[in-house]
């Protein structure tokens, strides 16, 4: 298996990410570093501000792992970070 097959098993905290979220009419894009993760939210911080984004509302999460760009949907991340290892 390659990295993209196992991406959900990696720790996301401390990774740089780009998150696209919101409704179709009000799509927002945030770049920053993931600073915390709970069962239903991801906390992202840029240079000025911190954001708490519900995982359900994330349309696309872009991460860079080992020189590969990985995209995932927020619904893939729902659940405790430790439980993702068991899936």
Backbone as JSON, one array per atom type, in Angstrom:
{
  "sequence": "XXXXXXXXXXXXXXXXXXXXXXXXXXXXXXXXXXXXXXXXXXXXXXXXXXXXXXXXXXXXXXXXXXXXXXXXXXXXXXXXXXXXXXX",
  "N": [[0.84, -1.19, 0.0], [0.38, 2.27, -0.65], [1.26, 5.64, 0.41], [-1.04, 7.27, 0.2], [-3.11, 5.48, 0.62], [-2.94, 5.02, 3.3], [-3.24, 7.43, 4.6], [-5.04, 8.37, 6.54], [-4.16, 7.26, 8.86], [-2.11, 8.73, 9.85], [-0.79, 11.31, 12.01], [-2.37, 14.41, 12.19], [-2.04, 16.83, 13.44], [-0.02, 19.67, 13.57], [0.61, 19.69, 10.92], [0.76, 21.46, 7.82], [-2.02, 22.8, 6.15], [-4.66, 23.19, 3.75], [-7.89, 24.25, 3.78], [-11.07, 23.91, 2.43], [-14.25, 25.02, 2.91], [-17.76, 25.31, 3.82], [-20.94, 26.58, 2.56], [-22.24, 26.27, -0.82], [-22.73, 28.79, -1.89], [-21.24, 30.37, -0.22], [-18.43, 29.74, -0.07], [-15.4, 29.12, 1.6], [-11.85, 29.48, 2.0], [-9.05, 28.42, 3.73], [-5.71, 28.72, 4.73], [-3.23, 27.21, 6.71], [-1.86, 25.96, 9.81], [-2.6, 22.87, 11.31], [-3.71, 22.79, 14.54], [-5.11, 21.51, 16.54], [-7.32, 18.74, 17.13], [-10.51, 17.36, 17.36], [-13.23, 15.06, 17.98], [-15.23, 15.98, 16.21], [-14.31, 18.37, 15.11], [-11.78, 20.47, 13.57], [-9.02, 22.4, 14.42], [-7.49, 25.19, 13.14], [-4.76, 27.3, 12.47], [-3.71, 30.4, 11.27], [-1.36, 33.03, 10.52], [-2.58, 35.17, 11.79], [-4.98, 34.46, 13.13], [-7.06, 31.99, 14.79], [-9.03, 29.19, 13.78], [-11.94, 27.24, 14.21], [-13.21, 24.52, 12.75], [-15.98, 22.66, 11.73], [-15.85, 19.19, 11.0], [-17.73, 18.03, 9.3], [-18.44, 20.09, 7.56], [-16.3, 20.44, 5.87], [-15.27, 20.56, 2.63], [-13.01, 20.02, 1.11], [-9.87, 18.93, 2.12], [-6.57, 19.68, 2.03], [-3.44, 18.29, 2.21], [0.11, 18.08, 2.65], [2.24, 15.45, 2.47], [5.27, 13.96, 2.82], [6.31, 14.96, 0.31], [4.1, 14.52, -1.32], [0.88, 15.46, -2.43], [-2.15, 15.31, -0.8], [-5.62, 14.88, -0.94], [-8.64, 15.08, 0.87], [-11.95, 14.42, 2.09], [-13.95, 16.02, 4.56], [-15.76, 14.33, 5.86], [-14.5, 11.9, 5.94], [-12.84, 12.14, 8.06], [-14.29, 12.24, 10.38], [-14.76, 11.42, 13.74], [-12.91, 10.2, 16.59], [-9.43, 11.07, 16.72], [-7.7, 9.0, 17.56], [-9.21, 6.73, 17.09], [-9.2, 6.5, 14.35], [-6.99, 5.06, 13.68], [-7.74, 2.45, 14.03], [-9.47, 1.84, 12.02]],
  "CA": [[0.0, 0.0, 0.0], [1.14, 3.5, -0.7], [0.95, 6.64, 1.42], [-2.42, 7.75, 0.09], [-4.01, 4.48, 1.18], [-2.8, 5.04, 4.75], [-3.16, 8.82, 5.05], [-5.85, 8.58, 7.73], [-3.47, 6.71, 10.02], [-1.07, 9.66, 10.27], [-1.15, 12.42, 12.87], [-2.59, 15.62, 11.4], [-1.64, 18.01, 14.2], [1.3, 20.18, 13.2], [0.73, 19.69, 9.46], [0.19, 22.57, 7.07], [-3.2, 22.35, 5.42], [-5.56, 24.15, 3.11], [-9.24, 23.72, 3.99], [-12.18, 24.56, 1.76], [-15.46, 24.64, 3.63], [-18.89, 26.21, 3.74], [-21.97, 26.28, 1.57], [-21.87, 26.54, -2.2], [-22.76, 30.24, -2.1], [-20.32, 31.04, 0.7], [-17.26, 28.87, 0.04], [-14.23, 29.77, 2.19], [-10.61, 28.73, 1.9], [-8.12, 28.84, 4.78], [-4.4, 28.06, 4.77], [-2.63, 27.33, 8.03], [-1.34, 24.76, 10.46], [-3.57, 22.21, 12.19], [-3.19, 22.89, 15.91], [-5.85, 20.63, 17.44], [-8.36, 17.98, 16.46], [-11.42, 16.64, 18.23], [-14.06, 14.1, 17.25], [-16.04, 16.62, 15.17], [-13.75, 19.64, 14.64], [-10.35, 20.68, 13.35], [-8.59, 23.77, 14.71], [-6.45, 25.6, 12.19], [-4.25, 28.62, 12.81], [-2.82, 31.07, 10.33], [-0.53, 33.98, 11.25], [-3.37, 36.17, 12.5], [-6.19, 34.02, 13.78], [-7.35, 30.56, 14.86], [-10.35, 28.81, 13.31], [-12.45, 25.92, 14.57], [-14.04, 24.16, 11.61], [-16.6, 21.33, 11.84], [-15.39, 18.26, 9.97], [-18.82, 17.81, 8.34], [-18.54, 21.17, 6.58], [-15.1, 20.5, 5.04], [-15.42, 19.99, 1.29], [-11.72, 19.46, 0.69], [-8.72, 19.17, 2.98], [-5.35, 19.44, 1.24], [-2.26, 18.11, 3.05], [1.34, 17.65, 1.98], [2.94, 14.41, 3.2], [6.42, 13.37, 2.14], [6.34, 15.46, -1.07], [2.88, 14.15, -2.05], [-0.29, 16.22, -2.04], [-3.28, 14.42, -0.56], [-6.9, 15.54, -0.75], [-9.66, 14.25, 1.5], [-13.2, 15.04, 2.47], [-14.09, 16.09, 6.01], [-16.52, 13.2, 6.39], [-13.55, 10.8, 6.16], [-12.11, 12.4, 9.3], [-15.18, 12.28, 11.54], [-14.41, 10.43, 14.76], [-11.72, 10.54, 17.37], [-8.18, 10.81, 16.0], [-7.14, 7.7, 17.94], [-10.03, 5.67, 16.49], [-8.88, 6.37, 12.93], [-5.96, 4.03, 13.56], [-8.37, 1.14, 14.08], [-10.27, 1.62, 10.8]],
  "C": [[0.87, 1.24, 0.0], [0.65, 4.47, 0.37], [-0.5, 7.08, 1.38], [-3.43, 6.76, 0.62], [-4.02, 4.53, 2.71], [-2.82, 6.44, 5.35], [-3.94, 9.06, 6.34], [-5.19, 8.05, 8.99], [-2.39, 7.65, 10.56], [-1.64, 10.74, 11.18], [-1.28, 13.68, 12.03], [-2.12, 16.88, 12.12], [-0.21, 18.38, 13.85], [1.52, 20.24, 11.7], [0.15, 20.98, 8.87], [-0.93, 22.04, 6.2], [-3.89, 23.53, 4.75], [-6.95, 23.52, 3.2], [-10.23, 24.57, 3.22], [-13.45, 24.08, 2.44], [-16.55, 25.67, 3.4], [-19.88, 25.79, 2.67], [-21.49, 26.66, 0.17], [-21.8, 28.05, -2.46], [-21.72, 30.99, -1.27], [-19.1, 30.16, 0.97], [-16.07, 29.67, 0.58], [-13.03, 28.86, 2.08], [-9.63, 29.3, 2.92], [-6.84, 28.03, 4.65], [-3.84, 28.24, 6.17], [-2.12, 25.99, 8.53], [-2.42, 24.18, 11.37], [-2.98, 22.19, 13.59], [-3.91, 21.97, 16.89], [-6.94, 19.92, 16.65], [-9.19, 17.27, 17.5], [-12.23, 15.67, 17.38], [-14.77, 14.74, 16.07], [-15.47, 17.91, 14.63], [-12.25, 19.54, 14.38], [-10.06, 22.14, 13.65], [-7.39, 24.08, 13.85], [-6.03, 27.01, 12.54], [-3.41, 29.15, 11.65], [-2.03, 32.1, 11.15], [-1.32, 34.93, 12.13], [-4.41, 35.6, 13.44], [-6.28, 32.5, 13.84], [-8.79, 30.31, 14.44], [-10.69, 27.43, 13.83], [-13.49, 25.56, 13.52], [-14.65, 22.78, 11.84], [-16.16, 20.43, 10.69], [-16.45, 18.01, 8.91], [-18.85, 18.86, 7.24], [-17.34, 21.25, 5.64], [-15.36, 19.79, 3.71], [-14.13, 19.35, 0.82], [-10.64, 19.9, 1.66], [-7.49, 18.77, 2.18], [-4.17, 19.4, 2.2], [-1.07, 17.71, 2.2], [2.07, 16.69, 2.91], [4.07, 13.88, 2.32], [6.42, 13.69, 0.64], [5.18, 14.97, -1.93], [1.74, 15.01, -1.53], [-1.47, 15.27, -1.94], [-4.52, 15.26, -0.31], [-7.84, 14.56, -0.07], [-10.86, 15.09, 1.87], [-13.3, 15.03, 3.99], [-14.84, 14.92, 6.61], [-15.62, 11.98, 6.62], [-12.86, 10.93, 7.51], [-12.98, 12.35, 10.55], [-14.88, 11.1, 12.47], [-13.18, 10.87, 15.5], [-10.45, 10.23, 16.59], [-7.58, 9.44, 16.32], [-7.92, 6.54, 17.32], [-9.76, 5.49, 15.0], [-7.83, 5.3, 12.7], [-6.57, 2.64, 13.45], [-9.17, 0.83, 12.82], [-9.46, 0.96, 9.73]]
}
